[in-house]
Amino acid sequence: MQIHLIENENNFTKLRDKVWESGCWVIGEEEAKRLIGGNIFFHRKKTEPSFYGGSIRGYRVKEEEPLKGSIIFEFEYREDCRGVKADRLGWSLEKKIV
């Protein structure tokens, strides 16, 4: 599985070399579990290719407000996750899971 997300704030935190955390996303925990091992792609707009991304290594649930209960993905950056286009169909708000 893979997920495409609209990210306009560059909300990333570097954990160690090539390993990052994303910002907060409203997604179910079961869905987040299924995405582990898949790819994550960050886009500025639905119609633009991804500008960043990688392999999802895990996630955590945000335990404080704001956005308590949202998902934060841990991913390992991969160059081949840049420049990837997503079909315009199938987006739900600012995410698309395929």
PDB file as gemmi writes it, atoms N, CA and C in Angstrom:
CRYST1    1.000    1.000    1.000  90.00  90.00  90.00 P 1                      
ATOM      1  N   MET A   1       0.840  -1.187   0.000  1.00  0.00           N  
ATOM      2  CA  MET A   1       0.000   0.000   0.000  1.00  0.00           C  
ATOM      3  C   MET A   1       0.879   1.242   0.000  1.00  0.00           C  
ATOM      4  N   GLN A   2       0.323   2.295  -0.481  1.00  0.00           N  
ATOM      5  CA  GLN A   2       1.027   3.579  -0.454  1.00  0.00           C  
ATOM      6  C   GLN A   2       0.031   4.695  -0.186  1.00  0.00           C  
ATOM      7  N   ILE A   3       0.565   5.799   0.315  1.00  0.00           N  
ATOM      8  CA  ILE A   3      -0.278   6.942   0.630  1.00  0.00           C  
ATOM      9  C   ILE A   3       0.332   8.195   0.022  1.00  0.00           C  
ATOM     10  N   HIS A   4      -0.539   9.010  -0.566  1.00  0.00           N  
ATOM     11  CA  HIS A   4      -0.164  10.317  -1.109  1.00  0.00           C  
ATOM     12  C   HIS A   4      -0.831  11.363  -0.223  1.00  0.00           C  
ATOM     13  N   LEU A   5      -0.066  12.366   0.192  1.00  0.00           N  
ATOM     14  CA  LEU A   5      -0.570  13.393   1.097  1.00  0.00           C  
ATOM     15  C   LEU A   5      -0.234  14.779   0.574  1.00  0.00           C  
ATOM     16  N   ILE A   6      -1.120  15.730   0.816  1.00  0.00           N  
ATOM     17  CA  ILE A   6      -0.851  17.129   0.487  1.00  0.00           C  
ATOM     18  C   ILE A   6      -0.165  17.757   1.696  1.00  0.00           C  
ATOM     19  N   GLU A   7       1.064  18.215   1.501  1.00  0.00           N  
ATOM     20  CA  GLU A   7       1.865  18.818   2.576  1.00  0.00           C  
ATOM     21  C   GLU A   7       2.361  20.178   2.103  1.00  0.00           C  
ATOM     22  N   ASN A   8       1.811  21.232   2.685  1.00  0.00           N  
ATOM     23  CA  ASN A   8       2.184  22.590   2.276  1.00  0.00           C  
ATOM     24  C   ASN A   8       3.028  23.326   3.305  1.00  0.00           C  
ATOM     25  N   GLU A   9       3.285  22.701   4.440  1.00  0.00           N  
ATOM     26  CA  GLU A   9       3.979  23.401   5.517  1.00  0.00           C  
ATOM     27  C   GLU A   9       5.382  22.870   5.796  1.00  0.00           C  
ATOM     28  N   ASN A  10       5.842  21.885   5.002  1.00  0.00           N  
ATOM     29  CA  ASN A  10       7.152  21.255   5.249  1.00  0.00           C  
ATOM     30  C   ASN A  10       7.278  20.816   6.702  1.00  0.00           C  
ATOM     31  N   ASN A  11       6.254  20.181   7.197  1.00  0.00           N  
ATOM     32  CA  ASN A  11       6.208  19.756   8.592  1.00  0.00           C  
ATOM     33  C   ASN A  11       6.860  18.379   8.737  1.00  0.00           C  
ATOM     34  N   PHE A  12       8.191  18.366   8.735  1.00  0.00           N  
ATOM     35  CA  PHE A  12       8.979  17.148   8.876  1.00  0.00           C  
ATOM     36  C   PHE A  12       9.973  17.327  10.017  1.00  0.00           C  
ATOM     37  N   THR A  13      10.253  16.238  10.722  1.00  0.00           N  
ATOM     38  CA  THR A  13      11.245  16.248  11.792  1.00  0.00           C  
ATOM     39  C   THR A  13      12.272  15.166  11.498  1.00  0.00           C  
ATOM     40  N   LYS A  14      13.551  15.559  11.437  1.00  0.00           N  
ATOM     41  CA  LYS A  14      14.610  14.581  11.189  1.00  0.00           C  
ATOM     42  C   LYS A  14      14.910  13.833  12.478  1.00  0.00           C  
ATOM     43  N   LEU A  15      14.852  12.488  12.421  1.00  0.00           N  
ATOM     44  CA  LEU A  15      15.151  11.653  13.577  1.00  0.00           C  
ATOM     45  C   LEU A  15      16.607  11.196  13.566  1.00  0.00           C  
ATOM     46  N   ARG A  16      17.084  10.822  12.390  1.00  0.00           N  
ATOM     47  CA  ARG A  16      18.480  10.417  12.167  1.00  0.00           C  
ATOM     48  C   ARG A  16      18.706  10.406  10.664  1.00  0.00           C  
ATOM     49  N   ASP A  17      19.875  10.022  10.225  1.00  0.00           N  
ATOM     50  CA  ASP A  17      20.208  10.074   8.805  1.00  0.00           C  
ATOM     51  C   ASP A  17      19.149   9.367   7.960  1.00  0.00           C  
ATOM     52  N   LYS A  18      18.511  10.104   7.078  1.00  0.00           N  
ATOM     53  CA  LYS A  18      17.493   9.631   6.133  1.00  0.00           C  
ATOM     54  C   LYS A  18      16.183   9.181   6.779  1.00  0.00           C  
ATOM     55  N   VAL A  19      16.039   9.293   8.094  1.00  0.00           N  
ATOM     56  CA  VAL A  19      14.807   8.870   8.765  1.00  0.00           C  
ATOM     57  C   VAL A  19      14.108  10.105   9.325  1.00  0.00           C  
ATOM     58  N   TRP A  20      12.834  10.247   8.956  1.00  0.00           N  
ATOM     59  CA  TRP A  20      12.057  11.442   9.273  1.00  0.00           C  
ATOM     60  C   TRP A  20      10.708  11.074   9.865  1.00  0.00           C  
ATOM     61  N   GLU A  21      10.092  12.057  10.530  1.00  0.00           N  
ATOM     62  CA  GLU A  21       8.694  11.968  10.925  1.00  0.00           C  
ATOM     63  C   GLU A  21       7.909  12.992  10.124  1.00  0.00           C  
ATOM     64  N   SER A  22       6.705  12.592   9.747  1.00  0.00           N  
ATOM     65  CA  SER A  22       5.807  13.509   9.042  1.00  0.00           C  
ATOM     66  C   SER A  22       5.073  14.371  10.052  1.00  0.00           C  
ATOM     67  N   GLY A  23       4.267  15.266   9.536  1.00  0.00           N  
ATOM     68  CA  GLY A  23       3.344  16.006  10.388  1.00  0.00           C  
ATOM     69  C   GLY A  23       2.208  15.087  10.808  1.00  0.00           C  
ATOM     70  N   CYS A  24       1.137  15.664  11.312  1.00  0.00           N  
ATOM     71  CA  CYS A  24      -0.010  14.909  11.835  1.00  0.00           C  
ATOM     72  C   CYS A  24      -1.065  14.717  10.751  1.00  0.00           C  
ATOM     73  N   TRP A  25      -1.618  13.507  10.709  1.00  0.00           N  
ATOM     74  CA  TRP A  25      -2.616  13.181   9.695  1.00  0.00           C  
ATOM     75  C   TRP A  25      -3.807  12.489  10.343  1.00  0.00           C  
ATOM     76  N   VAL A  26      -4.998  12.869   9.918  1.00  0.00           N  
ATOM     77  CA  VAL A  26      -6.222  12.244  10.416  1.00  0.00           C  
ATOM     78  C   VAL A  26      -6.462  10.993   9.584  1.00  0.00           C  
ATOM     79  N   ILE A  27      -6.103   9.879  10.166  1.00  0.00           N  
ATOM     80  CA  ILE A  27      -6.211   8.575   9.505  1.00  0.00           C  
ATOM     81  C   ILE A  27      -6.369   7.536  10.613  1.00  0.00           C  
ATOM     82  N   GLY A  28      -7.112   6.493  10.348  1.00  0.00           N  
ATOM     83  CA  GLY A  28      -7.322   5.463  11.358  1.00  0.00           C  
ATOM     84  C   GLY A  28      -6.053   4.680  11.654  1.00  0.00           C  
ATOM     85  N   GLU A  29      -5.943   4.220  12.885  1.00  0.00           N  
ATOM     86  CA  GLU A  29      -4.742   3.477  13.277  1.00  0.00           C  
ATOM     87  C   GLU A  29      -4.617   2.157  12.521  1.00  0.00           C  
ATOM     88  N   GLU A  30      -5.721   1.483  12.260  1.00  0.00           N  
ATOM     89  CA  GLU A  30      -5.666   0.229  11.492  1.00  0.00           C  
ATOM     90  C   GLU A  30      -5.138   0.479  10.085  1.00  0.00           C  
ATOM     91  N   GLU A  31      -5.573   1.575   9.493  1.00  0.00           N  
ATOM     92  CA  GLU A  31      -5.085   1.927   8.164  1.00  0.00           C  
ATOM     93  C   GLU A  31      -3.597   2.250   8.220  1.00  0.00           C  
ATOM     94  N   ALA A  32      -3.170   2.958   9.252  1.00  0.00           N  
ATOM     95  CA  ALA A  32      -1.751   3.284   9.422  1.00  0.00           C  
ATOM     96  C   ALA A  32      -0.916   2.013   9.538  1.00  0.00           C  
ATOM     97  N   LYS A  33      -1.412   1.027  10.273  1.00  0.00           N  
ATOM     98  CA  LYS A  33      -0.694  -0.252  10.416  1.00  0.00           C  
ATOM     99  C   LYS A  33      -0.501  -0.921   9.063  1.00  0.00           C  
ATOM    100  N   ARG A  34      -1.545  -0.895   8.246  1.00  0.00           N  
ATOM    101  CA  ARG A  34      -1.468  -1.533   6.924  1.00  0.00           C  
ATOM    102  C   ARG A  34      -0.481  -0.834   5.996  1.00  0.00           C  
ATOM    103  N   LEU A  35      -0.201   0.436   6.262  1.00  0.00           N  
ATOM    104  CA  LEU A  35       0.710   1.195   5.404  1.00  0.00           C  
ATOM    105  C   LEU A  35       2.184   0.941   5.717  1.00  0.00           C  
ATOM    106  N   ILE A  36       2.491   0.347   6.867  1.00  0.00           N  
ATOM    107  CA  ILE A  36       3.893   0.072   7.215  1.00  0.00           C  
ATOM    108  C   ILE A  36       4.498  -0.840   6.155  1.00  0.00           C  
ATOM    109  N   GLY A  37       5.661  -0.449   5.658  1.00  0.00           N  
ATOM    110  CA  GLY A  37       6.330  -1.178   4.586  1.00  0.00           C  
ATOM    111  C   GLY A  37       6.011  -0.625   3.208  1.00  0.00           C  
ATOM    112  N   GLY A  38       4.968   0.193   3.120  1.00  0.00           N  
ATOM    113  CA  GLY A  38       4.613   0.839   1.858  1.00  0.00           C  
ATOM    114  C   GLY A  38       5.313   2.181   1.725  1.00  0.00           C  
ATOM    115  N   ASN A  39       4.959   2.910   0.704  1.00  0.00           N  
ATOM    116  CA  ASN A  39       5.586   4.210   0.452  1.00  0.00           C  
ATOM    117  C   ASN A  39       4.660   5.359   0.825  1.00  0.00           C  
ATOM    118  N   ILE A  40       5.288   6.476   1.160  1.00  0.00           N  
ATOM    119  CA  ILE A  40       4.573   7.712   1.455  1.00  0.00           C  
ATOM    120  C   ILE A  40       5.093   8.778   0.503  1.00  0.00           C  
ATOM    121  N   PHE A  41       4.173   9.530  -0.095  1.00  0.00           N  
ATOM    122  CA  PHE A  41       4.522  10.570  -1.064  1.00  0.00           C  
ATOM    123  C   PHE A  41       3.890  11.883  -0.620  1.00  0.00           C  
ATOM    124  N   PHE A  42       4.672  12.945  -0.618  1.00  0.00           N  
ATOM    125  CA  PHE A  42       4.176  14.264  -0.231  1.00  0.00           C  
ATOM    126  C   PHE A  42       4.107  15.160  -1.462  1.00  0.00           C  
ATOM    127  N   HIS A  43       2.955  15.786  -1.649  1.00  0.00           N  
ATOM    128  CA  HIS A  43       2.691  16.655  -2.792  1.00  0.00           C  
ATOM    129  C   HIS A  43       2.304  18.043  -2.289  1.00  0.00           C  
ATOM    130  N   ARG A  44       2.543  19.063  -3.114  1.00  0.00           N  
ATOM    131  CA  ARG A  44       2.046  20.408  -2.803  1.00  0.00           C  
ATOM    132  C   ARG A  44       0.586  20.542  -3.232  1.00  0.00           C  
ATOM    133  N   LYS A  45       0.264  19.908  -4.366  1.00  0.00           N  
ATOM    134  CA  LYS A  45      -1.098  19.905  -4.906  1.00  0.00           C  
ATOM    135  C   LYS A  45      -1.382  18.519  -5.457  1.00  0.00           C  
ATOM    136  N   LYS A  46      -2.657  18.180  -5.557  1.00  0.00           N  
ATOM    137  CA  LYS A  46      -3.046  16.869  -6.080  1.00  0.00           C  
ATOM    138  C   LYS A  46      -2.545  16.645  -7.499  1.00  0.00           C  
ATOM    139  N   THR A  47      -2.423  17.723  -8.261  1.00  0.00           N  
ATOM    140  CA  THR A  47      -2.041  17.612  -9.666  1.00  0.00           C  
ATOM    141  C   THR A  47      -0.531  17.689  -9.886  1.00  0.00           C  
ATOM    142  N   GLU A  48       0.241  17.899  -8.833  1.00  0.00           N  
ATOM    143  CA  GLU A  48       1.698  18.015  -8.971  1.00  0.00           C  
ATOM    144  C   GLU A  48       2.386  16.734  -8.510  1.00  0.00           C  
ATOM    145  N   PRO A  49       3.555  16.417  -9.105  1.00  0.00           N  
ATOM    146  CA  PRO A  49       4.308  15.247  -8.643  1.00  0.00           C  
ATOM    147  C   PRO A  49       4.799  15.442  -7.206  1.00  0.00           C  
ATOM    148  N   SER A  50       5.108  14.354  -6.553  1.00  0.00           N  
ATOM    149  CA  SER A  50       5.592  14.417  -5.172  1.00  0.00           C  
ATOM    150  C   SER A  50       6.933  15.148  -5.114  1.00  0.00           C  
ATOM    151  N   PHE A  51       7.152  15.884  -4.024  1.00  0.00           N  
ATOM    152  CA  PHE A  51       8.418  16.584  -3.829  1.00  0.00           C  
ATOM    153  C   PHE A  51       9.284  15.872  -2.794  1.00  0.00           C  
ATOM    154  N   TYR A  52       8.707  14.883  -2.091  1.00  0.00           N  
ATOM    155  CA  TYR A  52       9.432  14.191  -1.033  1.00  0.00           C  
ATOM    156  C   TYR A  52       8.705  12.892  -0.719  1.00  0.00           C  
ATOM    157  N   GLY A  53       9.376  11.968  -0.055  1.00  0.00           N  
ATOM    158  CA  GLY A  53       8.719  10.725   0.334  1.00  0.00           C  
ATOM    159  C   GLY A  53       9.710   9.653   0.715  1.00  0.00           C  
ATOM    160  N   GLY A  54       9.189   8.465   0.962  1.00  0.00           N  
ATOM    161  CA  GLY A  54      10.049   7.358   1.359  1.00  0.00           C  
ATOM    162  C   GLY A  54       9.242   6.137   1.753  1.00  0.00           C  
ATOM    163  N   SER A  55       9.920   5.211   2.433  1.00  0.00           N  
ATOM    164  CA  SER A  55       9.310   3.968   2.900  1.00  0.00           C  
ATOM    165  C   SER A  55       8.825   4.145   4.333  1.00  0.00           C  
ATOM    166  N   ILE A  56       7.594   3.775   4.578  1.00  0.00           N  
ATOM    167  CA  ILE A  56       7.018   3.916   5.917  1.00  0.00           C  
ATOM    168  C   ILE A  56       7.578   2.822   6.821  1.00  0.00           C  
ATOM    169  N   ARG A  57       8.228   3.252   7.903  1.00  0.00           N  
ATOM    170  CA  ARG A  57       8.838   2.328   8.870  1.00  0.00           C  
ATOM    171  C   ARG A  57       7.935   2.090  10.074  1.00  0.00           C  
ATOM    172  N   GLY A  58       7.043   3.021  10.335  1.00  0.00           N  
ATOM    173  CA  GLY A  58       6.165   2.911  11.496  1.00  0.00           C  
ATOM    174  C   GLY A  58       5.354   4.178  11.654  1.00  0.00           C  
ATOM    175  N   TYR A  59       4.695   4.301  12.775  1.00  0.00           N  
ATOM    176  CA  TYR A  59       3.879   5.480  13.055  1.00  0.00           C  
ATOM    177  C   TYR A  59       3.724   5.593  14.564  1.00  0.00           C  
ATOM    178  N   ARG A  60       3.233   6.732  14.996  1.00  0.00           N  
ATOM    179  CA  ARG A  60       2.822   6.899  16.388  1.00  0.00           C  
ATOM    180  C   ARG A  60       1.552   7.738  16.405  1.00  0.00           C  
ATOM    181  N   VAL A  61       0.805   7.592  17.476  1.00  0.00           N  
ATOM    182  CA  VAL A  61      -0.428   8.349  17.653  1.00  0.00           C  
ATOM    183  C   VAL A  61      -0.105   9.564  18.512  1.00  0.00           C  
ATOM    184  N   LYS A  62      -0.473  10.740  18.034  1.00  0.00           N  
ATOM    185  CA  LYS A  62      -0.220  11.976  18.782  1.00  0.00           C  
ATOM    186  C   LYS A  62      -1.081  11.965  20.043  1.00  0.00           C  
ATOM    187  N   GLU A  63      -0.453  12.193  21.176  1.00  0.00           N  
ATOM    188  CA  GLU A  63      -1.151  12.063  22.453  1.00  0.00           C  
ATOM    189  C   GLU A  63      -1.569  13.385  23.076  1.00  0.00           C  
ATOM    190  N   GLU A  64      -1.241  14.497  22.415  1.00  0.00           N  
ATOM    191  CA  GLU A  64      -1.603  15.792  22.991  1.00  0.00           C  
ATOM    192  C   GLU A  64      -2.303  16.649  21.939  1.00  0.00           C  
ATOM    193  N   GLU A  65      -2.995  17.664  22.429  1.00  0.00           N  
ATOM    194  CA  GLU A  65      -3.641  18.635  21.536  1.00  0.00           C  
ATOM    195  C   GLU A  65      -2.584  19.611  21.029  1.00  0.00           C  
ATOM    196  N   PRO A  66      -2.757  20.225  19.916  1.00  0.00           N  
ATOM    197  CA  PRO A  66      -3.863  20.021  18.970  1.00  0.00           C  
ATOM    198  C   PRO A  66      -3.682  18.719  18.182  1.00  0.00           C  
ATOM    199  N   LEU A  67      -4.729  18.290  17.562  1.00  0.00           N  
ATOM    200  CA  LEU A  67      -4.766  17.090  16.727  1.00  0.00           C  
ATOM    201  C   LEU A  67      -4.480  15.802  17.489  1.00  0.00           C  
ATOM    202  N   LYS A  68      -4.890  15.751  18.748  1.00  0.00           N  
ATOM    203  CA  LYS A  68      -4.737  14.541  19.549  1.00  0.00           C  
ATOM    204  C   LYS A  68      -5.400  13.370  18.828  1.00  0.00           C  
ATOM    205  N   GLY A  69      -4.721  12.226  18.775  1.00  0.00           N  
ATOM    206  CA  GLY A  69      -5.244  11.038  18.117  1.00  0.00           C  
ATOM    207  C   GLY A  69      -4.864  10.920  16.654  1.00  0.00           C  
ATOM    208  N   SER A  70      -4.232  11.947  16.099  1.00  0.00           N  
ATOM    209  CA  SER A  70      -3.815  11.872  14.695  1.00  0.00           C  
ATOM    210  C   SER A  70      -2.550  11.017  14.577  1.00  0.00           C  
ATOM    211  N   ILE A  71      -2.217  10.651  13.356  1.00  0.00           N  
ATOM    212  CA  ILE A  71      -1.100   9.750  13.076  1.00  0.00           C  
ATOM    213  C   ILE A  71       0.108  10.543  12.580  1.00  0.00           C  
ATOM    214  N   ILE A  72       1.278  10.189  13.108  1.00  0.00           N  
ATOM    215  CA  ILE A  72       2.554  10.743  12.653  1.00  0.00           C  
ATOM    216  C   ILE A  72       3.359   9.567  12.104  1.00  0.00           C  
ATOM    217  N   PHE A  73       3.694   9.625  10.822  1.00  0.00           N  
ATOM    218  CA  PHE A  73       4.435   8.537  10.189  1.00  0.00           C  
ATOM    219  C   PHE A  73       5.935   8.719  10.349  1.00  0.00           C  
ATOM    220  N   GLU A  74       6.635   7.605  10.569  1.00  0.00           N  
ATOM    221  CA  GLU A  74       8.094   7.581  10.492  1.00  0.00           C  
ATOM    222  C   GLU A  74       8.439   6.941   9.153  1.00  0.00           C  
ATOM    223  N   PHE A  75       9.306   7.604   8.398  1.00  0.00           N  
ATOM    224  CA  PHE A  75       9.653   7.070   7.084  1.00  0.00           C  
ATOM    225  C   PHE A  75      11.129   7.285   6.785  1.00  0.00           C  
ATOM    226  N   GLU A  76      11.653   6.421   5.927  1.00  0.00           N  
ATOM    227  CA  GLU A  76      13.033   6.542   5.465  1.00  0.00           C  
ATOM    228  C   GLU A  76      13.008   7.145   4.064  1.00  0.00           C  
ATOM    229  N   TYR A  77      13.671   8.289   3.920  1.00  0.00           N  
ATOM    230  CA  TYR A  77      13.682   9.003   2.643  1.00  0.00           C  
ATOM    231  C   TYR A  77      14.201   8.106   1.530  1.00  0.00           C  
ATOM    232  N   ARG A  78      13.544   8.195   0.366  1.00  0.00           N  
ATOM    233  CA  ARG A  78      13.996   7.499  -0.845  1.00  0.00           C  
ATOM    234  C   ARG A  78      13.880   8.460  -2.019  1.00  0.00           C  
ATOM    235  N   GLU A  79      14.956   8.577  -2.740  1.00  0.00           N  
ATOM    236  CA  GLU A  79      15.005   9.472  -3.905  1.00  0.00           C  
ATOM    237  C   GLU A  79      13.927   9.115  -4.930  1.00  0.00           C  
ATOM    238  N   ASP A  80      13.656   7.820  -5.114  1.00  0.00           N  
ATOM    239  CA  ASP A  80      12.672   7.417  -6.126  1.00  0.00           C  
ATOM    240  C   ASP A  80      11.226   7.728  -5.715  1.00  0.00           C  
ATOM    241  N   CYS A  81      11.039   8.296  -4.545  1.00  0.00           N  
ATOM    242  CA  CYS A  81       9.701   8.735  -4.120  1.00  0.00           C  
ATOM    243  C   CYS A  81       9.474  10.210  -4.434  1.00  0.00           C  
ATOM    244  N   ARG A  82      10.419  10.829  -5.124  1.00  0.00           N  
ATOM    245  CA  ARG A  82      10.258  12.209  -5.595  1.00  0.00           C  
ATOM    246  C   ARG A  82       9.834  12.169  -7.058  1.00  0.00           C  
ATOM    247  N   GLY A  83       8.991  13.105  -7.444  1.00  0.00           N  
ATOM    248  CA  GLY A  83       8.571  13.198  -8.839  1.00  0.00           C  
ATOM    249  C   GLY A  83       7.511  12.190  -9.240  1.00  0.00           C  
ATOM    250  N   VAL A  84       6.848  11.585  -8.270  1.00  0.00           N  
ATOM    251  CA  VAL A  84       5.815  10.580  -8.545  1.00  0.00           C  
ATOM    252  C   VAL A  84       4.457  11.273  -8.628  1.00  0.00           C  
ATOM    253  N   LYS A  85       3.740  11.008  -9.711  1.00  0.00           N  
ATOM    254  CA  LYS A  85       2.408  11.590  -9.884  1.00  0.00           C  
ATOM    255  C   LYS A  85       1.351  10.629  -9.362  1.00  0.00           C  
ATOM    256  N   ALA A  86       0.272  11.200  -8.850  1.00  0.00           N  
ATOM    257  CA  ALA A  86      -0.880  10.412  -8.399  1.00  0.00           C  
ATOM    258  C   ALA A  86      -2.060  10.756  -9.294  1.00  0.00           C  
ATOM    259  N   ASP A  87      -2.826   9.757  -9.651  1.00  0.00           N  
ATOM    260  CA  ASP A  87      -4.033   9.972 -10.439  1.00  0.00           C  
ATOM    261  C   ASP A  87      -4.939  10.962  -9.702  1.00  0.00           C  
ATOM    262  N   ARG A  88      -5.638  11.797 -10.445  1.00  0.00           N  
ATOM    263  CA  ARG A  88      -6.518  12.804  -9.836  1.00  0.00           C  
ATOM    264  C   ARG A  88      -7.705  12.173  -9.126  1.00  0.00           C  
ATOM    265  N   LEU A  89      -8.060  10.953  -9.485  1.00  0.00           N  
ATOM    266  CA  LEU A  89      -9.205  10.277  -8.873  1.00  0.00           C  
ATOM    267  C   LEU A  89      -8.796   9.587  -7.573  1.00  0.00           C  
ATOM    268  N   GLY A  90      -9.730   9.488  -6.649  1.00  0.00           N  
ATOM    269  CA  GLY A  90      -9.507   8.722  -5.436  1.00  0.00           C  
ATOM    270  C   GLY A  90      -9.005   9.499  -4.236  1.00  0.00           C  
ATOM    271  N   TRP A  91      -8.834  10.812  -4.376  1.00  0.00           N  
ATOM    272  CA  TRP A  91      -8.396  11.624  -3.241  1.00  0.00           C  
ATOM    273  C   TRP A  91      -9.564  11.829  -2.287  1.00  0.00           C  
ATOM    274  N   SER A  92      -9.274  11.802  -0.999  1.00  0.00           N  
ATOM    275  CA  SER A  92     -10.243  12.131   0.039  1.00  0.00           C  
ATOM    276  C   SER A  92      -9.622  13.231   0.878  1.00  0.00           C  
ATOM    277  N   LEU A  93     -10.154  14.432   0.719  1.00  0.00           N  
ATOM    278  CA  LEU A  93      -9.570  15.616   1.343  1.00  0.00           C  
ATOM    279  C   LEU A  93      -8.118  15.757   0.893  1.00  0.00           C  
ATOM    280  N   GLU A  94      -7.162  15.583   1.779  1.00  0.00           N  
ATOM    281  CA  GLU A  94      -5.759  15.799   1.403  1.00  0.00           C  
ATOM    282  C   GLU A  94      -4.959  14.508   1.416  1.00  0.00           C  
ATOM    283  N   LYS A  95      -5.621  13.369   1.182  1.00  0.00           N  
ATOM    284  CA  LYS A  95      -4.903  12.098   1.156  1.00  0.00           C  
ATOM    285  C   LYS A  95      -5.511  11.150   0.130  1.00  0.00           C  
ATOM    286  N   LYS A  96      -4.655  10.253  -0.327  1.00  0.00           N  
ATOM    287  CA  LYS A  96      -5.085   9.217  -1.259  1.00  0.00           C  
ATOM    288  C   LYS A  96      -4.312   7.951  -0.911  1.00  0.00           C  
ATOM    289  N   ILE A  97      -5.023   6.871  -0.650  1.00  0.00           N  
ATOM    290  CA  ILE A  97      -4.390   5.595  -0.319  1.00  0.00           C  
ATOM    291  C   ILE A  97      -4.657   4.627  -1.460  1.00  0.00           C  
ATOM    292  N   VAL A  98      -3.593   4.013  -1.946  1.00  0.00           N  
ATOM    293  CA  VAL A  98      -3.721   3.040  -3.044  1.00  0.00           C  
ATOM    294  C   VAL A  98      -2.957   1.776  -2.714  1.00  0.00           C  
TER     295      VAL A  98                                                      
END                                                                             
